[in-house]
Amino acid sequence: MSYLDERRRDRAADRAEDREDRRAQRAEDRADRAAAEERARRAKKDKQREADRRRAEGRARRAELLSKLSSEGDTVAALVVMVCSIVPAVYFQLRALMSVPGLPGAIAVALAVMLEAGAWVATVAGERAKREGRPVGRFRAAMWGCASVAAAVNYSHAPSSAHNWLAYVLAVASLGGVFFWELRGLGRHGGKAGRTRAERREAAARRHRIARRIRFRDVHKRYRQIMTAHPYGTVKREQAWAEAWFDIKGAPLSVTAQVIGGRVAAVQAVEKVITDAEMTPEAATVELLLADLFPTAPGDDGPTGTVPGDSPEDGPHGGGDGGTRRLSQTRSQSPTTLGGKGKRASDRTARTAAQKPLAEADLAKVRALADALGDTAHLSVNNVKAAVGGGRTEYLVRLRDAVREERRSQG
């Protein structure tokens, strides 16, 4: 092979190597560009993600701020109004106090601040008590008391008597702060409608206790003695109240001497009406029979009931009235009357032949009632029934008549 051929072969090999090198370089350049583009895409994506995150955080902060503003907007507005009411109120209080001869300015400032700050101490303490579920009545009383004193000072020391309206404005300014704070609390907590059922029941129970204490002071004093005398928690409140009522009033709950007197007067009025009506024995028998067959009051269980006077559980309304003495006396005549007309006497009438003996305990109660009323003439079926705890009309009439007969024989 000649030298020229060898040189051509070397040059061709060099050109092939050069082409291979350029091809490899281009492939490497393409890989570098792809990597750079991938890095750029990733950076852009990361940047976009960060921007989205920041925008989301911004939206969340704005939403939280708006929510806080919407939930606390009433507080902010109330504070603004309160500041606007406090500033003129304090200013004119200072003027009024400083106009007092011989009163140092520092003392005037201290008194004015005391009135306004006292109202706000009570306001803040009442708000905390409300959040913790404790009674707030005392705090509100102190709050309105301080505000009322400040209002009186501003009203009575208005700058000029020619502007009467300014005195009212200054008085309202002293009351405005606590008023608008109370208004905010009413709107936030919803008043009575916003309370839970347990809170409403507790509030009703508290009002009931207060009404008891005010209306029945003597009974409440005895009630406190009973609660204090027993170990703590061993006596229920209602049990102690019932015991205190009986100790003071001498009667079951809700019954007083005046109530018993009113009942006696009402029964006597009914007796007079029945006496004036001059009801015949036949009409009385029919009335008693209808009352037995068609009871209209609890405890009057009709002709299938127990023997008269069997149990005090027959109820406080066992049927009958204060004017039934004459009616009851004619009741024993009803079998003969009805039988003479071809009627069959009722089973209840047939049982009256076997009357239950009068209980000594019931007689003792009726005697005590007669002593309390002052005369057996005031005894009636109704008050005898109340004294012995209920019973059949026939049994009650026999009790009353027995006591009357005893007193007549003794007198």
VOBA-451206 format. One record per residue (C-alpha): residue number from 0; residue in one letter; x, y, z. Coordinates in nm, 4 decimals. Last residue first. Example, Ala and Ser with C-alpha at 12.3 -4.5 7.8 and 13.67 -1.06 7.14 Angstrom:
2
{1, 's', {1.3670, -0.1060, 0.7140}};
{0, 'a', {1.2300, -0.4500, 0.7800}};
! end
This chain:
411
{410, 'g', {-12.2946, 2.2031, 12.7570}};
{409, 'q', {-12.1450, 1.8577, 12.7771}};
{408, 's', {-12.4470, 1.6921, 12.6124}};
{407, 'r', {-12.4529, 1.9601, 12.3412}};
{406, 'r', {-12.0787, 1.9219, 12.2858}};
{405, 'e', {-12.1041, 1.5454, 12.2498}};
{404, 'e', {-12.4019, 1.5763, 12.0130}};
{403, 'r', {-12.2086, 1.8188, 11.7935}};
{402, 'v', {-11.9110, 1.5823, 11.7899}};
{401, 'a', {-12.1340, 1.2915, 11.6881}};
{400, 'd', {-12.3126, 1.5019, 11.4242}};
{399, 'r', {-11.9831, 1.5945, 11.2584}};
{398, 'l', {-11.8522, 1.2390, 11.2566}};
{397, 'r', {-12.1848, 1.1055, 11.1303}};
{396, 'v', {-12.1823, 1.3593, 10.8486}};
{395, 'l', {-11.8282, 1.2597, 10.7550}};
{394, 'y', {-11.9246, 0.8933, 10.7377}};
{393, 'e', {-12.2274, 0.9651, 10.5177}};
{392, 't', {-12.0216, 1.1915, 10.2894}};
{391, 'r', {-11.7548, 0.9289, 10.2340}};
{390, 'g', {-11.3981, 1.0033, 10.3363}};
{389, 'g', {-11.1294, 1.2669, 10.3220}};
{388, 'g', {-10.8236, 1.3660, 10.5234}};
{387, 'v', {-10.9802, 1.3885, 10.8691}};
{386, 'a', {-10.9646, 1.7701, 10.8930}};
{385, 'a', {-11.0382, 1.8415, 10.5264}};
{384, 'k', {-11.3453, 1.6165, 10.5373}};
{383, 'v', {-11.4636, 1.7884, 10.8542}};
{382, 'n', {-11.4155, 2.1225, 10.6765}};
{381, 'n', {-11.6242, 2.0044, 10.3833}};
{380, 'v', {-11.8975, 1.8264, 10.5765}};
{379, 's', {-11.9582, 2.1301, 10.7920}};
{378, 'l', {-11.8681, 2.2369, 11.1450}};
{377, 'h', {-11.9373, 2.6031, 11.2112}};
{376, 'a', {-12.2240, 2.5205, 11.4486}};
{375, 't', {-11.9726, 2.3202, 11.6505}};
{374, 'd', {-11.8382, 2.6489, 11.7815}};
{373, 'g', {-11.4998, 2.8168, 11.8208}};
{372, 'l', {-11.3608, 2.7234, 11.4782}};
{371, 'a', {-11.0347, 2.6004, 11.6316}};
{370, 'd', {-11.2158, 2.4081, 11.9058}};
{369, 'a', {-11.4473, 2.2518, 11.6467}};
{368, 'l', {-11.1440, 2.1519, 11.4415}};
{367, 'a', {-10.9843, 1.9900, 11.7464}};
{366, 'r', {-11.3065, 1.7946, 11.8088}};
{365, 'v', {-11.3072, 1.6894, 11.4410}};
{364, 'k', {-10.9517, 1.5633, 11.4707}};
{363, 'a', {-11.0277, 1.3718, 11.7902}};
{362, 'l', {-11.3315, 1.2115, 11.6263}};
{361, 'd', {-11.1133, 1.0997, 11.3366}};
{360, 'a', {-10.8653, 0.9382, 11.5777}};
{359, 'e', {-11.1512, 0.7704, 11.7638}};
{358, 'a', {-11.2709, 0.6086, 11.4425}};
{357, 'l', {-11.6480, 0.6114, 11.3990}};
{356, 'p', {-11.7837, 0.2612, 11.3663}};
{355, 'k', {-11.8474, 0.1384, 11.0115}};
{354, 'q', {-12.2120, 0.1260, 10.9167}};
{353, 'a', {-12.3736, -0.2081, 10.8422}};
{352, 'a', {-12.7249, -0.0903, 10.7516}};
{351, 't', {-12.5667, 0.1421, 10.4955}};
{350, 'r', {-12.4847, -0.1647, 10.2819}};
{349, 'a', {-12.8356, -0.1863, 10.1400}};
{348, 't', {-12.8126, 0.1730, 10.0254}};
{347, 'r', {-12.4946, 0.0934, 9.8279}};
{346, 'd', {-12.6568, -0.2146, 9.6743}};
{345, 's', {-12.9320, 0.0075, 9.5356}};
{344, 'a', {-13.2958, -0.0190, 9.6504}};
{343, 'r', {-13.5378, -0.1774, 9.4034}};
{342, 'k', {-13.8144, 0.0549, 9.2892}};
{341, 'g', {-14.1871, -0.0214, 9.3257}};
{340, 'k', {-14.2763, 0.3263, 9.4409}};
{339, 'g', {-14.2729, 0.2268, 9.8072}};
{338, 'g', {-13.9263, 0.0840, 9.7495}};
{337, 'l', {-13.7999, 0.4206, 9.6333}};
{336, 't', {-13.9186, 0.5937, 9.9454}};
{335, 't', {-13.8291, 0.3103, 10.1757}};
{334, 'p', {-13.4799, 0.2744, 10.0267}};
{333, 's', {-13.4310, 0.6558, 10.0280}};
{332, 'q', {-13.5159, 0.7146, 10.3937}};
{331, 's', {-13.1594, 0.6547, 10.5104}};
{330, 'r', {-13.0562, 0.9317, 10.2731}};
{329, 't', {-13.2841, 1.1820, 10.4430}};
{328, 'q', {-13.0278, 1.2517, 10.7100}};
{327, 's', {-12.7601, 1.2873, 10.4428}};
{326, 'l', {-12.9589, 1.5571, 10.2615}};
{325, 'r', {-13.0208, 1.7482, 10.5836}};
{324, 'r', {-12.6505, 1.7381, 10.6631}};
{323, 't', {-12.5587, 1.7975, 10.2987}};
{322, 'g', {-12.5241, 2.1751, 10.3238}};
{321, 'g', {-12.1475, 2.1855, 10.3631}};
{320, 'd', {-12.0911, 1.9886, 10.0488}};
{319, 'g', {-12.0631, 1.6349, 9.9226}};
{318, 'g', {-11.8149, 1.4484, 9.7084}};
{317, 'g', {-11.4881, 1.3003, 9.8292}};
{316, 'h', {-11.2868, 1.6005, 9.7241}};
{315, 'p', {-10.9833, 1.5675, 9.9450}};
{314, 'g', {-10.9224, 1.2146, 9.8333}};
{313, 'd', {-11.0408, 0.8698, 9.9340}};
{312, 'e', {-10.6877, 0.8252, 10.0623}};
{311, 'p', {-10.8108, 0.8804, 10.4139}};
{310, 's', {-10.9317, 0.5222, 10.4076}};
{309, 'd', {-11.2379, 0.3239, 10.5139}};
{308, 'g', {-11.4486, 0.6283, 10.6085}};
{307, 'p', {-11.7562, 0.5138, 10.4234}};
{306, 'v', {-11.7277, 0.1553, 10.2980}};
{305, 't', {-11.5253, 0.1383, 9.9829}};
{304, 'g', {-11.6347, 0.2413, 9.6382}};
{303, 't', {-11.8603, 0.0547, 9.3922}};
{302, 'p', {-12.1419, 0.3085, 9.4249}};
{301, 'g', {-11.9344, 0.5924, 9.2864}};
{300, 'd', {-11.5610, 0.6567, 9.3037}};
{299, 'd', {-11.5682, 0.9971, 9.4680}};
{298, 'g', {-11.1887, 1.0386, 9.5156}};
{297, 'p', {-11.1495, 1.2781, 9.2256}};
{296, 'a', {-11.4628, 1.4881, 9.1619}};
{295, 't', {-11.7662, 1.4522, 8.9373}};
{294, 'p', {-11.9026, 1.1179, 9.0524}};
{293, 'f', {-12.1968, 0.9899, 8.8446}};
{292, 'l', {-12.3679, 0.7065, 9.0315}};
{291, 'd', {-12.2969, 0.8360, 9.3819}};
{290, 'a', {-12.3744, 1.1996, 9.3006}};
{289, 'l', {-12.6909, 1.0880, 9.1186}};
{288, 'l', {-12.8026, 0.8967, 9.4286}};
{287, 'l', {-12.7278, 1.1938, 9.6537}};
{286, 'e', {-12.9256, 1.4331, 9.4326}};
{285, 'v', {-13.2160, 1.1886, 9.4037}};
{284, 't', {-13.2315, 1.1466, 9.7802}};
{283, 'a', {-13.2235, 1.5249, 9.8327}};
{282, 'a', {-13.5078, 1.5701, 9.5845}};
{281, 'e', {-13.7149, 1.3117, 9.7720}};
{280, 'p', {-13.6336, 1.4695, 10.1076}};
{279, 't', {-13.7513, 1.8112, 9.9818}};
{278, 'm', {-13.5065, 2.0988, 9.9208}};
{277, 'e', {-13.6029, 2.4136, 10.1130}};
{276, 'a', {-13.4074, 2.6422, 9.8725}};
{275, 'd', {-13.3277, 2.8742, 10.1644}};
{274, 't', {-13.1538, 2.5883, 10.3419}};
{273, 'i', {-12.9523, 2.5029, 10.0303}};
{272, 'v', {-12.8477, 2.8655, 9.9858}};
{271, 'k', {-12.7606, 2.8989, 10.3550}};
{270, 'e', {-12.5494, 2.5841, 10.3449}};
{269, 'v', {-12.3657, 2.7172, 10.0397}};
{268, 'a', {-12.2872, 3.0419, 10.2214}};
{267, 'q', {-12.1703, 2.8472, 10.5241}};
{266, 'v', {-11.9401, 2.6426, 10.3020}};
{265, 'a', {-11.7924, 2.9612, 10.1506}};
{264, 'a', {-11.7338, 3.1133, 10.4937}};
{263, 'v', {-11.5660, 2.7940, 10.6152}};
{262, 'r', {-11.3473, 2.7836, 10.3057}};
{261, 'g', {-11.2471, 3.1464, 10.3540}};
{260, 'g', {-11.1563, 3.0797, 10.7149}};
{259, 'i', {-10.9479, 2.7808, 10.6112}};
{258, 'v', {-10.7646, 2.9969, 10.3551}};
{257, 'q', {-10.7105, 3.2713, 10.6124}};
{256, 'a', {-10.5689, 3.0196, 10.8585}};
{255, 't', {-10.3245, 2.9075, 10.5920}};
{254, 'v', {-10.3057, 2.6278, 10.3343}};
{253, 's', {-10.0447, 2.6404, 10.0544}};
{252, 'l', {-9.8527, 2.3459, 10.2034}};
{251, 'p', {-10.0294, 2.1575, 10.4813}};
{250, 'a', {-10.1460, 2.3397, 10.7955}};
{249, 'g', {-10.0073, 2.4879, 11.1161}};
{248, 'k', {-9.8875, 2.8026, 10.9359}};
{247, 'i', {-9.5468, 2.8384, 11.0993}};
{246, 'd', {-9.4478, 2.4793, 11.1803}};
{245, 'f', {-9.6453, 2.3399, 10.8861}};
{244, 'w', {-9.4681, 2.5741, 10.6447}};
{243, 'a', {-9.1287, 2.4915, 10.7966}};
{242, 'e', {-9.1895, 2.1193, 10.7486}};
{241, 'a', {-9.2954, 2.1704, 10.3866}};
{240, 'w', {-8.9880, 2.3888, 10.3266}};
{239, 'a', {-8.7543, 2.1320, 10.4813}};
{238, 'q', {-8.8966, 1.8581, 10.2585}};
{237, 'e', {-8.8689, 2.0849, 9.9563}};
{236, 'r', {-8.5029, 2.1588, 10.0296}};
{235, 'k', {-8.4023, 1.7994, 10.0924}};
{234, 'v', {-8.2478, 1.7203, 10.4287}};
{233, 't', {-7.9229, 1.5258, 10.4757}};
{232, 'g', {-7.7115, 1.7488, 10.2503}};
{231, 'y', {-7.5424, 1.9403, 10.5295}};
{230, 'p', {-7.6158, 1.8017, 10.8728}};
{229, 'h', {-7.9465, 1.9340, 11.0091}};
{228, 'a', {-7.9774, 2.2554, 11.2111}};
{227, 't', {-7.8876, 2.4840, 10.9229}};
{226, 'm', {-8.1554, 2.3526, 10.6877}};
{225, 'i', {-8.4178, 2.3627, 10.9628}};
{224, 'q', {-8.3245, 2.7158, 11.0690}};
{223, 'r', {-8.3254, 2.8321, 10.7062}};
{222, 'y', {-8.6773, 2.6942, 10.6657}};
{221, 'r', {-8.7895, 2.8727, 10.9836}};
{220, 'k', {-8.6731, 3.2026, 10.8348}};
{219, 'h', {-8.8325, 3.1125, 10.5014}};
{218, 'v', {-9.1672, 3.0494, 10.6711}};
{217, 'd', {-9.1573, 3.3937, 10.8322}};
{216, 'r', {-9.0505, 3.5616, 10.5089}};
{215, 'f', {-9.3261, 3.4083, 10.2994}};
{214, 'r', {-9.3637, 3.6313, 9.9925}};
{213, 'i', {-9.0039, 3.7518, 9.9641}};
{212, 'r', {-8.8304, 3.4199, 10.0330}};
{211, 'r', {-9.0778, 3.2239, 9.8276}};
{210, 'a', {-9.0429, 3.4614, 9.5323}};
{209, 'i', {-8.6636, 3.4329, 9.5516}};
{208, 'r', {-8.6796, 3.0532, 9.5570}};
{207, 'h', {-8.9145, 3.0505, 9.2562}};
{206, 'r', {-8.6898, 3.2904, 9.0646}};
{205, 'r', {-8.3945, 3.0596, 9.1286}};
{204, 'a', {-8.5941, 2.7549, 9.0170}};
{203, 'a', {-8.6932, 2.9343, 8.6958}};
{202, 'a', {-8.3289, 3.0273, 8.6301}};
{201, 'e', {-8.2189, 2.6676, 8.6916}};
{200, 'r', {-8.4892, 2.5388, 8.4574}};
{199, 'r', {-8.3852, 2.7869, 8.1891}};
{198, 'e', {-8.0200, 2.6902, 8.2274}};
{197, 'a', {-8.1038, 2.3178, 8.2034}};
{196, 'r', {-8.3096, 2.3784, 7.8887}};
{195, 't', {-8.0244, 2.5678, 7.7302}};
{194, 'r', {-8.0346, 2.9416, 7.7139}};
{193, 'g', {-8.0514, 3.1375, 7.3913}};
{192, 'a', {-8.4250, 3.2091, 7.4108}};
{191, 'k', {-8.3841, 3.3587, 7.7559}};
{190, 'g', {-8.1408, 3.6218, 7.6351}};
{189, 'g', {-7.9811, 3.5494, 7.2974}};
{188, 'h', {-7.6271, 3.5174, 7.4281}};
{187, 'r', {-7.4685, 3.7511, 7.1771}};
{186, 'g', {-7.7560, 3.9952, 7.1302}};
{185, 'l', {-7.8228, 4.0200, 7.5020}};
{184, 'g', {-7.4524, 4.0545, 7.5777}};
{183, 'r', {-7.4203, 4.3374, 7.3252}};
{182, 'l', {-7.7217, 4.5114, 7.4759}};
{181, 'e', {-7.5672, 4.4777, 7.8208}};
{180, 'w', {-7.2527, 4.6427, 7.6870}};
{179, 'f', {-7.4681, 4.9101, 7.5271}};
{178, 'f', {-7.6382, 4.9845, 7.8574}};
{177, 'v', {-7.3127, 4.9764, 8.0541}};
{176, 'g', {-7.1659, 5.2480, 7.8363}};
{175, 'g', {-7.4832, 5.4487, 7.7862}};
{174, 'l', {-7.5611, 5.5077, 8.1530}};
{173, 's', {-7.3158, 5.7922, 8.1980}};
{172, 'a', {-7.3926, 5.9258, 7.8505}};
{171, 'v', {-7.7651, 5.9048, 7.9249}};
{170, 'a', {-7.7163, 6.1380, 8.2212}};
{169, 'l', {-7.5140, 6.3732, 8.0016}};
{168, 'v', {-7.7860, 6.3767, 7.7353}};
{167, 'y', {-8.0556, 6.4392, 7.9944}};
{166, 'a', {-7.8650, 6.7352, 8.1368}};
{165, 'l', {-7.8060, 6.8640, 7.7839}};
{164, 'w', {-8.1804, 6.8686, 7.7168}};
{163, 'n', {-8.2294, 7.1210, 7.9925}};
{162, 'h', {-8.0222, 7.3766, 7.8104}};
{161, 'a', {-8.1054, 7.6957, 7.9986}};
{160, 's', {-7.9972, 7.5251, 8.3208}};
{159, 's', {-7.6411, 7.5485, 8.1984}};
{158, 'p', {-7.3367, 7.3274, 8.2482}};
{157, 'a', {-7.5339, 7.0230, 8.3749}};
{156, 'h', {-7.4582, 6.9552, 8.7398}};
{155, 's', {-7.7700, 6.7640, 8.8478}};
{154, 'y', {-7.7737, 6.5430, 8.5404}};
{153, 'n', {-7.4011, 6.4725, 8.5478}};
{152, 'v', {-7.4037, 6.3774, 8.9154}};
{151, 'a', {-7.7198, 6.1684, 8.8773}};
{150, 'a', {-7.5710, 5.9857, 8.5793}};
{149, 'a', {-7.2573, 5.9044, 8.7791}};
{148, 'v', {-7.4704, 5.7681, 9.0627}};
{147, 's', {-7.6738, 5.5634, 8.8130}};
{146, 'a', {-7.3598, 5.4178, 8.6511}};
{145, 'c', {-7.2239, 5.3101, 8.9901}};
{144, 'g', {-7.5542, 5.1440, 9.0823}};
{143, 'w', {-7.5994, 4.9894, 8.7388}};
{142, 'm', {-7.2684, 4.8076, 8.7666}};
{141, 'a', {-7.3142, 4.7150, 9.1335}};
{140, 'a', {-7.6579, 4.5637, 9.0612}};
{139, 'r', {-7.5205, 4.3891, 8.7531}};
{138, 'f', {-7.2430, 4.2326, 8.9578}};
{137, 'r', {-7.4877, 4.1202, 9.2248}};
{136, 'g', {-7.7202, 3.9571, 8.9712}};
{135, 'v', {-7.4487, 3.7694, 8.7804}};
{134, 'p', {-7.4986, 3.4157, 8.9091}};
{133, 'r', {-7.2219, 3.1731, 8.7995}};
{132, 'g', {-7.2128, 2.9908, 8.4657}};
{131, 'e', {-6.8427, 3.0471, 8.4018}};
{130, 'r', {-6.9071, 3.2712, 8.1021}};
{129, 'k', {-7.1662, 3.4695, 8.2992}};
{128, 'a', {-6.9272, 3.5117, 8.5926}};
{127, 'r', {-6.6637, 3.6473, 8.3543}};
{126, 'e', {-6.9111, 3.8957, 8.2095}};
{125, 'g', {-7.0216, 3.9992, 8.5585}};
{124, 'a', {-6.6608, 4.0637, 8.6597}};
{123, 'v', {-6.6097, 4.2761, 8.3477}};
{122, 't', {-6.9225, 4.4819, 8.4155}};
{121, 'a', {-6.8572, 4.5162, 8.7907}};
{120, 'v', {-6.5081, 4.6460, 8.7191}};
{119, 'w', {-6.6577, 4.8664, 8.4498}};
{118, 'a', {-6.9035, 5.0361, 8.6830}};
{117, 'g', {-6.6340, 5.0849, 8.9427}};
{116, 'a', {-6.4054, 5.2365, 8.6784}};
{115, 'e', {-6.6674, 5.4980, 8.5920}};
{114, 'l', {-6.7474, 5.5938, 8.9503}};
{113, 'm', {-6.3913, 5.5637, 9.0790}};
{112, 'v', {-6.2548, 5.7632, 8.7852}};
{111, 'a', {-6.4806, 6.0552, 8.8776}};
{110, 'l', {-6.3913, 6.0270, 9.2452}};
{109, 'a', {-6.0158, 6.0075, 9.1796}};
{108, 'v', {-6.0256, 6.3036, 8.9411}};
{107, 'a', {-6.2137, 6.5133, 9.1975}};
{106, 'i', {-5.9682, 6.4075, 9.4684}};
{105, 'a', {-5.6758, 6.5116, 9.2490}};
{104, 'g', {-5.8432, 6.8464, 9.1809}};
{103, 'p', {-5.8729, 6.9288, 9.5484}};
{102, 'l', {-6.2238, 6.9933, 9.6871}};
{101, 'g', {-6.2361, 7.3239, 9.8746}};
{100, 'p', {-6.5355, 7.4610, 9.6892}};
{99, 'v', {-6.7138, 7.2064, 9.4688}};
{98, 's', {-6.6693, 7.3168, 9.1078}};
{97, 'm', {-6.4027, 7.0503, 9.0650}};
{96, 'l', {-6.6630, 6.7825, 9.1182}};
{95, 'a', {-6.8987, 6.9136, 8.8495}};
{94, 'r', {-6.6212, 6.9752, 8.6023}};
{93, 'l', {-6.4735, 6.6314, 8.6665}};
{92, 'q', {-6.8141, 6.4741, 8.6192}};
{91, 'f', {-6.8482, 6.6726, 8.2979}};
{90, 'y', {-6.5260, 6.5257, 8.1602}};
{89, 'v', {-6.5978, 6.1724, 8.2857}};
{88, 'a', {-6.9359, 6.1623, 8.1112}};
{87, 'p', {-6.7987, 6.3252, 7.7966}};
{86, 'v', {-6.5270, 6.0561, 7.7630}};
{85, 'i', {-6.7352, 5.7602, 7.8829}};
{84, 's', {-7.0056, 5.7867, 7.6180}};
{83, 'c', {-6.7735, 5.7920, 7.3161}};
{82, 'v', {-6.5617, 5.5196, 7.4750}};
{81, 'm', {-6.8721, 5.3112, 7.5246}};
{80, 'v', {-6.9865, 5.3583, 7.1654}};
{79, 'v', {-6.6477, 5.2468, 7.0350}};
{78, 'l', {-6.6400, 4.9524, 7.2762}};
{77, 'a', {-6.9893, 4.8458, 7.1695}};
{76, 'a', {-6.8902, 4.8622, 6.8031}};
{75, 'v', {-6.5835, 4.6490, 6.8669}};
{74, 't', {-6.7820, 4.4010, 7.0763}};
{73, 'd', {-7.0599, 4.3809, 6.8184}};
{72, 'g', {-6.8014, 4.3227, 6.5489}};
{71, 'e', {-6.6514, 4.0400, 6.7459}};
{70, 's', {-6.8082, 3.7540, 6.5505}};
{69, 's', {-6.8097, 3.9381, 6.2166}};
{68, 'l', {-6.4626, 4.0783, 6.2749}};
{67, 'k', {-6.3334, 3.7394, 6.3800}};
{66, 's', {-6.4877, 3.5768, 6.0762}};
{65, 'l', {-6.3499, 3.8489, 5.8503}};
{64, 'l', {-6.0049, 3.8067, 6.0036}};
{63, 'e', {-6.0239, 3.4304, 5.9699}};
{62, 'a', {-6.1352, 3.4635, 5.6074}};
{61, 'r', {-5.8531, 3.7095, 5.5404}};
{60, 'r', {-5.5993, 3.4799, 5.7042}};
{59, 'a', {-5.7336, 3.1798, 5.5115}};
{58, 'r', {-5.7233, 3.3740, 5.1844}};
{57, 'g', {-5.3656, 3.4783, 5.2540}};
{56, 'e', {-5.2695, 3.1241, 5.3410}};
{55, 'a', {-5.4252, 3.0037, 5.0176}};
{54, 'r', {-5.2405, 3.2756, 4.8215}};
{53, 'r', {-4.9146, 3.1786, 4.9887}};
{52, 'r', {-4.9695, 2.8130, 4.9097}};
{51, 'd', {-5.0573, 2.8933, 4.5499}};
{50, 'a', {-4.7409, 3.1028, 4.5177}};
{49, 'e', {-4.5368, 2.8218, 4.6690}};
{48, 'r', {-4.6915, 2.5741, 4.4276}};
{47, 'q', {-4.6254, 2.8057, 4.1352}};
{46, 'k', {-4.2635, 2.8458, 4.2427}};
{45, 'd', {-4.2269, 2.4737, 4.2815}};
{44, 'k', {-4.3788, 2.4204, 3.9397}};
{43, 'k', {-4.1509, 2.6812, 3.7883}};
{42, 'a', {-3.8506, 2.5254, 3.9552}};
{41, 'r', {-3.9549, 2.1817, 3.8343}};
{40, 'r', {-4.0088, 2.3069, 3.4831}};
{39, 'a', {-3.6724, 2.4853, 3.4884}};
{38, 'r', {-3.5009, 2.1738, 3.6179}};
{37, 'e', {-3.6664, 1.9683, 3.3476}};
{36, 'e', {-3.5604, 2.2256, 3.0860}};
{35, 'a', {-3.2034, 2.2114, 3.2154}};
{34, 'a', {-3.2076, 1.8324, 3.2117}};
{33, 'a', {-3.3438, 1.8329, 2.8572}};
{32, 'r', {-3.0842, 2.0901, 2.7506}};
{31, 'd', {-2.8055, 1.8826, 2.9046}};
{30, 'a', {-2.9330, 1.5655, 2.7378}};
{29, 'r', {-2.9503, 1.7456, 2.4017}};
{28, 'd', {-2.5975, 1.8765, 2.4505}};
{27, 'e', {-2.4748, 1.5266, 2.5335}};
{26, 'a', {-2.6384, 1.3884, 2.2225}};
{25, 'r', {-2.4853, 1.6708, 2.0189}};
{24, 'q', {-2.1447, 1.6009, 2.1708}};
{23, 'a', {-2.1751, 1.2284, 2.0963}};
{22, 'r', {-2.2632, 1.3057, 1.7356}};
{21, 'r', {-1.9777, 1.5567, 1.7143}};
{20, 'd', {-1.7356, 1.2966, 1.8499}};
{19, 'e', {-1.8653, 1.0322, 1.6117}};
{18, 'r', {-1.8300, 1.2719, 1.3193}};
{17, 'd', {-1.4753, 1.3565, 1.4292}};
{16, 'e', {-1.3921, 0.9899, 1.4660}};
{15, 'a', {-1.5210, 0.9252, 1.1154}};
{14, 'r', {-1.3198, 1.2217, 0.9852}};
{13, 'd', {-1.0083, 1.0879, 1.1552}};
{12, 'a', {-1.0663, 0.7445, 1.0051}};
{11, 'a', {-1.1078, 0.8987, 0.6607}};
{10, 'r', {-0.7846, 1.0982, 0.7133}};
{9, 'd', {-0.5985, 0.7862, 0.8156}};
{8, 'r', {-0.7231, 0.5960, 0.5108}};
{7, 'r', {-0.6284, 0.8814, 0.2820}};
{6, 'r', {-0.2819, 0.8899, 0.4356}};
{5, 'e', {-0.2378, 0.5175, 0.3879}};
{4, 'd', {-0.3411, 0.5437, 0.0258}};
{3, 'l', {-0.0967, 0.8229, -0.0230}};
{2, 'y', {0.1900, 0.6294, 0.1293}};
{1, 's', {0.1377, 0.3365, -0.0998}};
{0, 'm', {0.0000, 0.0000, 0.0000}};
! end
